Amino acid sequence: MSAQRGGGRQRMSVENRVAQMTKELDLTADQQKKITAIYTELESKRKEKSERPTREQMRAEFEKIDKQVTAVLTKSQQKKYEEMKQARQNRR
């Protein structure tokens, strides 16, 4: 895991993120594969960029990823995913 610049928090690896989502949302193998691909693409794009993205760029990137992940989930999983995001925001 690599530490995020400035914040001191650690960014979760793709594998750990998908494992946590699998535990929380009971993802199928197909969903795990699709979500892993989504986050792997995000990580490779981050590594390609030499400069740090602005807050607005990061927000737009996360919204795009969020829509892609949500599209893979069932309706009940989407509801739980939204609850997970809310809980994460409340911890900040």
Secondary structure, 3 states (H helix, E strand, C coil): CCECCCCCCECCCHHHHHHHHHHHHCCCHHHHHHHHHHHHHHHHHHHHCCCCCCHHHHHHHHHHHHHHHHHHCCHHHHHHHHHHHHHHHHHC
